Amino acid sequence: YTALTGRAPFEARHRPELYRSIRGARYPLPPQLSPCARALIAHMLDPDPAARPSLAG
């Protein structure tokens, strides 16, 4: 996310607010991102760790 947007995906003033954003997968997607980049980000930032891409074969 940061490499594509130049920002962190989750920002908040208080930790509980930050955790809610992470658990809810709430992050801004700039309009200039391609559909492939959007799909990659959504897959990598999925709140369910089992649903994220893995390096394991």
PyMOL Python script that loads the backbone (N, CA, C, O; Angstrom):
from pymol import cmd

cmd.read_pdbstr("""\
ATOM      1  N   TYR A   1       0.824  -1.166   0.000  1.00  0.00           N
ATOM      2  CA  TYR A   1       0.000   0.000   0.000  1.00  0.00           C
ATOM      3  C   TYR A   1       0.884   1.251   0.000  1.00  0.00           C
ATOM      4  O   TYR A   1       0.706   2.148  -0.824  1.00  0.00           O
ATOM      5  N   THR A   2       1.817   1.297   0.914  1.00  0.00           N
ATOM      6  CA  THR A   2       2.670   2.482   1.042  1.00  0.00           C
ATOM      7  C   THR A   2       3.488   2.732  -0.223  1.00  0.00           C
ATOM      8  O   THR A   2       3.666   3.881  -0.628  1.00  0.00           O
ATOM      9  N   ALA A   3       3.981   1.674  -0.845  1.00  0.00           N
ATOM     10  CA  ALA A   3       4.768   1.833  -2.072  1.00  0.00           C
ATOM     11  C   ALA A   3       3.926   2.409  -3.206  1.00  0.00           C
ATOM     12  O   ALA A   3       4.446   3.125  -4.062  1.00  0.00           O
ATOM     13  N   LEU A   4       2.640   2.104  -3.220  1.00  0.00           N
ATOM     14  CA  LEU A   4       1.766   2.580  -4.294  1.00  0.00           C
ATOM     15  C   LEU A   4       1.126   3.933  -4.015  1.00  0.00           C
ATOM     16  O   LEU A   4       0.806   4.670  -4.947  1.00  0.00           O
ATOM     17  N   THR A   5       0.938   4.268  -2.740  1.00  0.00           N
ATOM     18  CA  THR A   5       0.218   5.501  -2.408  1.00  0.00           C
ATOM     19  C   THR A   5       1.073   6.554  -1.712  1.00  0.00           C
ATOM     20  O   THR A   5       0.730   7.737  -1.718  1.00  0.00           O
ATOM     21  N   GLY A   6       2.191   6.129  -1.110  1.00  0.00           N
ATOM     22  CA  GLY A   6       3.029   7.070  -0.375  1.00  0.00           C
ATOM     23  C   GLY A   6       2.538   7.349   1.030  1.00  0.00           C
ATOM     24  O   GLY A   6       3.059   8.237   1.705  1.00  0.00           O
ATOM     25  N   ARG A   7       1.541   6.602   1.477  1.00  0.00           N
ATOM     26  CA  ARG A   7       0.983   6.781   2.829  1.00  0.00           C
ATOM     27  C   ARG A   7       0.796   5.423   3.482  1.00  0.00           C
ATOM     28  O   ARG A   7       0.812   4.388   2.817  1.00  0.00           O
ATOM     29  N   ALA A   8       0.620   5.445   4.783  1.00  0.00           N
ATOM     30  CA  ALA A   8       0.276   4.217   5.501  1.00  0.00           C
ATOM     31  C   ALA A   8      -1.212   3.935   5.281  1.00  0.00           C
ATOM     32  O   ALA A   8      -1.999   4.874   5.161  1.00  0.00           O
ATOM     33  N   PRO A   9      -1.609   2.675   5.225  1.00  0.00           N
ATOM     34  CA  PRO A   9      -3.010   2.376   4.960  1.00  0.00           C
ATOM     35  C   PRO A   9      -3.940   2.739   6.111  1.00  0.00           C
ATOM     36  O   PRO A   9      -5.103   3.079   5.892  1.00  0.00           O
ATOM     37  N   PHE A  10      -3.432   2.669   7.330  1.00  0.00           N
ATOM     38  CA  PHE A  10      -4.270   2.923   8.498  1.00  0.00           C
ATOM     39  C   PHE A  10      -3.637   4.014   9.340  1.00  0.00           C
ATOM     40  O   PHE A  10      -2.482   3.905   9.750  1.00  0.00           O
ATOM     41  N   GLU A  11      -4.397   5.062   9.594  1.00  0.00           N
ATOM     42  CA  GLU A  11      -3.929   6.164  10.431  1.00  0.00           C
ATOM     43  C   GLU A  11      -5.055   6.550  11.377  1.00  0.00           C
ATOM     44  O   GLU A  11      -6.221   6.595  10.984  1.00  0.00           O
ATOM     45  N   ALA A  12      -4.698   6.828  12.620  1.00  0.00           N
ATOM     46  CA  ALA A  12      -5.698   7.238  13.604  1.00  0.00           C
ATOM     47  C   ALA A  12      -4.999   7.957  14.746  1.00  0.00           C
ATOM     48  O   ALA A  12      -3.804   7.777  14.978  1.00  0.00           O
ATOM     49  N   ARG A  13      -5.751   8.758  15.440  1.00  0.00           N
ATOM     50  CA  ARG A  13      -5.193   9.492  16.583  1.00  0.00           C
ATOM     51  C   ARG A  13      -5.069   8.601  17.807  1.00  0.00           C
ATOM     52  O   ARG A  13      -4.186   8.796  18.642  1.00  0.00           O
ATOM     53  N   HIS A  14      -5.967   7.615  17.906  1.00  0.00           N
ATOM     54  CA  HIS A  14      -5.994   6.758  19.092  1.00  0.00           C
ATOM     55  C   HIS A  14      -5.962   5.290  18.678  1.00  0.00           C
ATOM     56  O   HIS A  14      -6.519   4.900  17.651  1.00  0.00           O
ATOM     57  N   ARG A  15      -5.306   4.504  19.491  1.00  0.00           N
ATOM     58  CA  ARG A  15      -5.117   3.091  19.170  1.00  0.00           C
ATOM     59  C   ARG A  15      -6.428   2.337  18.917  1.00  0.00           C
ATOM     60  O   ARG A  15      -6.502   1.594  17.938  1.00  0.00           O
ATOM     61  N   PRO A  16      -7.462   2.491  19.748  1.00  0.00           N
ATOM     62  CA  PRO A  16      -8.710   1.764  19.465  1.00  0.00           C
ATOM     63  C   PRO A  16      -9.300   2.107  18.093  1.00  0.00           C
ATOM     64  O   PRO A  16      -9.835   1.238  17.404  1.00  0.00           O
ATOM     65  N   GLU A  17      -9.197   3.356  17.714  1.00  0.00           N
ATOM     66  CA  GLU A  17      -9.676   3.786  16.394  1.00  0.00           C
ATOM     67  C   GLU A  17      -8.849   3.125  15.287  1.00  0.00           C
ATOM     68  O   GLU A  17      -9.393   2.705  14.266  1.00  0.00           O
ATOM     69  N   LEU A  18      -7.558   3.037  15.493  1.00  0.00           N
ATOM     70  CA  LEU A  18      -6.671   2.383  14.534  1.00  0.00           C
ATOM     71  C   LEU A  18      -7.049   0.913  14.381  1.00  0.00           C
ATOM     72  O   LEU A  18      -7.142   0.407  13.262  1.00  0.00           O
ATOM     73  N   TYR A  19      -7.266   0.232  15.497  1.00  0.00           N
ATOM     74  CA  TYR A  19      -7.629  -1.188  15.449  1.00  0.00           C
ATOM     75  C   TYR A  19      -8.966  -1.404  14.752  1.00  0.00           C
ATOM     76  O   TYR A  19      -9.127  -2.383  14.023  1.00  0.00           O
ATOM     77  N   ARG A  20      -9.920  -0.513  14.960  1.00  0.00           N
ATOM     78  CA  ARG A  20     -11.214  -0.628  14.266  1.00  0.00           C
ATOM     79  C   ARG A  20     -11.023  -0.510  12.756  1.00  0.00           C
ATOM     80  O   ARG A  20     -11.646  -1.242  11.987  1.00  0.00           O
ATOM     81  N   SER A  21     -10.171   0.401  12.340  1.00  0.00           N
ATOM     82  CA  SER A  21      -9.902   0.561  10.906  1.00  0.00           C
ATOM     83  C   SER A  21      -9.246  -0.686  10.324  1.00  0.00           C
ATOM     84  O   SER A  21      -9.575  -1.112   9.217  1.00  0.00           O
ATOM     85  N   ILE A  22      -8.323  -1.261  11.074  1.00  0.00           N
ATOM     86  CA  ILE A  22      -7.639  -2.467  10.596  1.00  0.00           C
ATOM     87  C   ILE A  22      -8.620  -3.628  10.512  1.00  0.00           C
ATOM     88  O   ILE A  22      -8.691  -4.311   9.491  1.00  0.00           O
ATOM     89  N   ARG A  23      -9.380  -3.856  11.588  1.00  0.00           N
ATOM     90  CA  ARG A  23     -10.339  -4.973  11.591  1.00  0.00           C
ATOM     91  C   ARG A  23     -11.420  -4.801  10.540  1.00  0.00           C
ATOM     92  O   ARG A  23     -11.911  -5.787   9.992  1.00  0.00           O
ATOM     93  N   GLY A  24     -11.795  -3.573  10.253  1.00  0.00           N
ATOM     94  CA  GLY A  24     -12.823  -3.311   9.254  1.00  0.00           C
ATOM     95  C   GLY A  24     -12.275  -3.131   7.851  1.00  0.00           C
ATOM     96  O   GLY A  24     -13.029  -2.899   6.906  1.00  0.00           O
ATOM     97  N   ALA A  25     -10.957  -3.239   7.717  1.00  0.00           N
ATOM     98  CA  ALA A  25     -10.293  -3.049   6.416  1.00  0.00           C
ATOM     99  C   ALA A  25     -10.735  -1.739   5.776  1.00  0.00           C
ATOM    100  O   ALA A  25     -11.080  -1.692   4.596  1.00  0.00           O
ATOM    101  N   ARG A  26     -10.718  -0.681   6.577  1.00  0.00           N
ATOM    102  CA  ARG A  26     -11.097   0.647   6.081  1.00  0.00           C
ATOM    103  C   ARG A  26      -9.830   1.460   5.807  1.00  0.00           C
ATOM    104  O   ARG A  26      -9.127   1.877   6.727  1.00  0.00           O
ATOM    105  N   TYR A  27      -9.566   1.667   4.539  1.00  0.00           N
ATOM    106  CA  TYR A  27      -8.404   2.445   4.119  1.00  0.00           C
ATOM    107  C   TYR A  27      -8.766   3.130   2.804  1.00  0.00           C
ATOM    108  O   TYR A  27      -9.535   2.583   2.013  1.00  0.00           O
ATOM    109  N   PRO A  28      -8.224   4.308   2.566  1.00  0.00           N
ATOM    110  CA  PRO A  28      -8.550   5.017   1.321  1.00  0.00           C
ATOM    111  C   PRO A  28      -7.800   4.421   0.133  1.00  0.00           C
ATOM    112  O   PRO A  28      -6.646   4.008   0.251  1.00  0.00           O
ATOM    113  N   LEU A  29      -8.472   4.385  -0.999  1.00  0.00           N
ATOM    114  CA  LEU A  29      -7.840   3.953  -2.248  1.00  0.00           C
ATOM    115  C   LEU A  29      -7.889   5.120  -3.228  1.00  0.00           C
ATOM    116  O   LEU A  29      -8.961   5.478  -3.715  1.00  0.00           O
ATOM    117  N   PRO A  30      -6.735   5.713  -3.518  1.00  0.00           N
ATOM    118  CA  PRO A  30      -6.712   6.834  -4.455  1.00  0.00           C
ATOM    119  C   PRO A  30      -7.275   6.424  -5.816  1.00  0.00           C
ATOM    120  O   PRO A  30      -7.061   5.294  -6.254  1.00  0.00           O
ATOM    121  N   PRO A  31      -7.984   7.317  -6.483  1.00  0.00           N
ATOM    122  CA  PRO A  31      -8.623   6.982  -7.762  1.00  0.00           C
ATOM    123  C   PRO A  31      -7.638   6.627  -8.871  1.00  0.00           C
ATOM    124  O   PRO A  31      -8.016   5.957  -9.832  1.00  0.00           O
ATOM    125  N   GLN A  32      -6.392   7.057  -8.761  1.00  0.00           N
ATOM    126  CA  GLN A  32      -5.434   6.771  -9.827  1.00  0.00           C
ATOM    127  C   GLN A  32      -4.903   5.337  -9.789  1.00  0.00           C
ATOM    128  O   GLN A  32      -4.195   4.929 -10.709  1.00  0.00           O
ATOM    129  N   LEU A  33      -5.224   4.568  -8.759  1.00  0.00           N
ATOM    130  CA  LEU A  33      -4.763   3.178  -8.703  1.00  0.00           C
ATOM    131  C   LEU A  33      -5.506   2.331  -9.728  1.00  0.00           C
ATOM    132  O   LEU A  33      -6.712   2.481  -9.922  1.00  0.00           O
ATOM    133  N   SER A  34      -4.780   1.456 -10.368  1.00  0.00           N
ATOM    134  CA  SER A  34      -5.394   0.564 -11.358  1.00  0.00           C
ATOM    135  C   SER A  34      -6.266  -0.475 -10.653  1.00  0.00           C
ATOM    136  O   SER A  34      -6.100  -0.710  -9.456  1.00  0.00           O
ATOM    137  N   PRO A  35      -7.180  -1.091 -11.375  1.00  0.00           N
ATOM    138  CA  PRO A  35      -7.990  -2.158 -10.779  1.00  0.00           C
ATOM    139  C   PRO A  35      -7.125  -3.302 -10.229  1.00  0.00           C
ATOM    140  O   PRO A  35      -7.457  -3.887  -9.199  1.00  0.00           O
ATOM    141  N   CYS A  36      -6.034  -3.615 -10.905  1.00  0.00           N
ATOM    142  CA  CYS A  36      -5.141  -4.675 -10.417  1.00  0.00           C
ATOM    143  C   CYS A  36      -4.480  -4.275  -9.096  1.00  0.00           C
ATOM    144  O   CYS A  36      -4.370  -5.093  -8.183  1.00  0.00           O
ATOM    145  N   ALA A  37      -4.044  -3.030  -8.996  1.00  0.00           N
ATOM    146  CA  ALA A  37      -3.430  -2.546  -7.760  1.00  0.00           C
ATOM    147  C   ALA A  37      -4.449  -2.552  -6.630  1.00  0.00           C
ATOM    148  O   ALA A  37      -4.118  -2.917  -5.502  1.00  0.00           O
ATOM    149  N   ARG A  38      -5.673  -2.157  -6.913  1.00  0.00           N
ATOM    150  CA  ARG A  38      -6.735  -2.166  -5.903  1.00  0.00           C
ATOM    151  C   ARG A  38      -7.008  -3.588  -5.410  1.00  0.00           C
ATOM    152  O   ARG A  38      -7.179  -3.814  -4.212  1.00  0.00           O
ATOM    153  N   ALA A  39      -7.047  -4.534  -6.336  1.00  0.00           N
ATOM    154  CA  ALA A  39      -7.298  -5.929  -5.967  1.00  0.00           C
ATOM    155  C   ALA A  39      -6.147  -6.480  -5.126  1.00  0.00           C
ATOM    156  O   ALA A  39      -6.374  -7.190  -4.146  1.00  0.00           O
ATOM    157  N   LEU A  40      -4.917  -6.153  -5.508  1.00  0.00           N
ATOM    158  CA  LEU A  40      -3.754  -6.606  -4.753  1.00  0.00           C
ATOM    159  C   LEU A  40      -3.791  -6.063  -3.330  1.00  0.00           C
ATOM    160  O   LEU A  40      -3.577  -6.808  -2.374  1.00  0.00           O
ATOM    161  N   ILE A  41      -4.060  -4.776  -3.188  1.00  0.00           N
ATOM    162  CA  ILE A  41      -4.125  -4.158  -1.865  1.00  0.00           C
ATOM    163  C   ILE A  41      -5.221  -4.813  -1.030  1.00  0.00           C
ATOM    164  O   ILE A  41      -4.995  -5.150   0.132  1.00  0.00           O
ATOM    165  N   ALA A  42      -6.392  -4.994  -1.604  1.00  0.00           N
ATOM    166  CA  ALA A  42      -7.501  -5.614  -0.869  1.00  0.00           C
ATOM    167  C   ALA A  42      -7.124  -7.017  -0.409  1.00  0.00           C
ATOM    168  O   ALA A  42      -7.467  -7.418   0.703  1.00  0.00           O
ATOM    169  N   HIS A  43      -6.429  -7.756  -1.247  1.00  0.00           N
ATOM    170  CA  HIS A  43      -6.023  -9.119  -0.903  1.00  0.00           C
ATOM    171  C   HIS A  43      -4.968  -9.103   0.205  1.00  0.00           C
ATOM    172  O   HIS A  43      -5.030  -9.915   1.127  1.00  0.00           O
ATOM    173  N   MET A  44      -4.010  -8.193   0.122  1.00  0.00           N
ATOM    174  CA  MET A  44      -2.929  -8.142   1.103  1.00  0.00           C
ATOM    175  C   MET A  44      -3.367  -7.576   2.448  1.00  0.00           C
ATOM    176  O   MET A  44      -2.803  -7.931   3.482  1.00  0.00           O
ATOM    177  N   LEU A  45      -4.368  -6.699   2.442  1.00  0.00           N
ATOM    178  CA  LEU A  45      -4.821  -6.082   3.685  1.00  0.00           C
ATOM    179  C   LEU A  45      -6.106  -6.711   4.213  1.00  0.00           C
ATOM    180  O   LEU A  45      -6.799  -6.111   5.035  1.00  0.00           O
ATOM    181  N   ASP A  46      -6.426  -7.904   3.751  1.00  0.00           N
ATOM    182  CA  ASP A  46      -7.610  -8.610   4.245  1.00  0.00           C
ATOM    183  C   ASP A  46      -7.478  -8.788   5.757  1.00  0.00           C
ATOM    184  O   ASP A  46      -6.424  -9.214   6.230  1.00  0.00           O
ATOM    185  N   PRO A  47      -8.523  -8.471   6.526  1.00  0.00           N
ATOM    186  CA  PRO A  47      -8.435  -8.617   7.982  1.00  0.00           C
ATOM    187  C   PRO A  47      -8.223 -10.066   8.430  1.00  0.00           C
ATOM    188  O   PRO A  47      -7.718 -10.305   9.527  1.00  0.00           O
ATOM    189  N   ASP A  48      -8.602 -11.024   7.594  1.00  0.00           N
ATOM    190  CA  ASP A  48      -8.429 -12.439   7.928  1.00  0.00           C
ATOM    191  C   ASP A  48      -7.045 -12.895   7.465  1.00  0.00           C
ATOM    192  O   ASP A  48      -6.808 -13.003   6.262  1.00  0.00           O
ATOM    193  N   PRO A  49      -6.130 -13.163   8.395  1.00  0.00           N
ATOM    194  CA  PRO A  49      -4.777 -13.559   8.000  1.00  0.00           C
ATOM    195  C   PRO A  49      -4.745 -14.781   7.083  1.00  0.00           C
ATOM    196  O   PRO A  49      -3.869 -14.884   6.224  1.00  0.00           O
ATOM    197  N   ALA A  50      -5.679 -15.694   7.254  1.00  0.00           N
ATOM    198  CA  ALA A  50      -5.706 -16.903   6.421  1.00  0.00           C
ATOM    199  C   ALA A  50      -6.062 -16.583   4.971  1.00  0.00           C
ATOM    200  O   ALA A  50      -5.758 -17.371   4.075  1.00  0.00           O
ATOM    201  N   ALA A  51      -6.698 -15.446   4.731  1.00  0.00           N
ATOM    202  CA  ALA A  51      -7.108 -15.067   3.377  1.00  0.00           C
ATOM    203  C   ALA A  51      -6.029 -14.284   2.634  1.00  0.00           C
ATOM    204  O   ALA A  51      -6.138 -14.069   1.427  1.00  0.00           O
ATOM    205  N   ARG A  52      -4.993 -13.861   3.346  1.00  0.00           N
ATOM    206  CA  ARG A  52      -3.918 -13.077   2.723  1.00  0.00           C
ATOM    207  C   ARG A  52      -2.970 -13.970   1.932  1.00  0.00           C
ATOM    208  O   ARG A  52      -2.876 -15.168   2.200  1.00  0.00           O
ATOM    209  N   PRO A  53      -2.270 -13.396   0.963  1.00  0.00           N
ATOM    210  CA  PRO A  53      -1.277 -14.185   0.223  1.00  0.00           C
ATOM    211  C   PRO A  53      -0.206 -14.723   1.174  1.00  0.00           C
ATOM    212  O   PRO A  53       0.105 -14.111   2.195  1.00  0.00           O
ATOM    213  N   SER A  54       0.334 -15.853   0.822  1.00  0.00           N
ATOM    214  CA  SER A  54       1.338 -16.499   1.655  1.00  0.00           C
ATOM    215  C   SER A  54       2.574 -16.822   0.822  1.00  0.00           C
ATOM    216  O   SER A  54       2.479 -17.051  -0.384  1.00  0.00           O
ATOM    217  N   LEU A  55       3.713 -16.838   1.465  1.00  0.00           N
ATOM    218  CA  LEU A  55       4.938 -17.257   0.795  1.00  0.00           C
ATOM    219  C   LEU A  55       5.093 -18.772   0.843  1.00  0.00           C
ATOM    220  O   LEU A  55       5.920 -19.344   0.133  1.00  0.00           O
ATOM    221  N   ALA A  56       4.294 -19.414   1.681  1.00  0.00           N
ATOM    222  CA  ALA A  56       4.338 -20.879   1.777  1.00  0.00           C
ATOM    223  C   ALA A  56       3.746 -21.485   0.512  1.00  0.00           C
ATOM    224  O   ALA A  56       2.775 -20.968  -0.040  1.00  0.00           O
ATOM    225  N   GLY A  57       4.325 -22.559   0.068  1.00  0.00           N
ATOM    226  CA  GLY A  57       3.876 -23.209  -1.158  1.00  0.00           C
ATOM    227  C   GLY A  57       2.594 -23.866  -1.010  1.00  0.00           C
ATOM    228  O   GLY A  57       2.089 -24.457  -1.965  1.00  0.00           O
TER     229      GLY A  57
END
""", "prot")
cmd.dss("prot")
cmd.show_as("cartoon", "prot")
cmd.util.cbc("prot")
cmd.orient("prot")
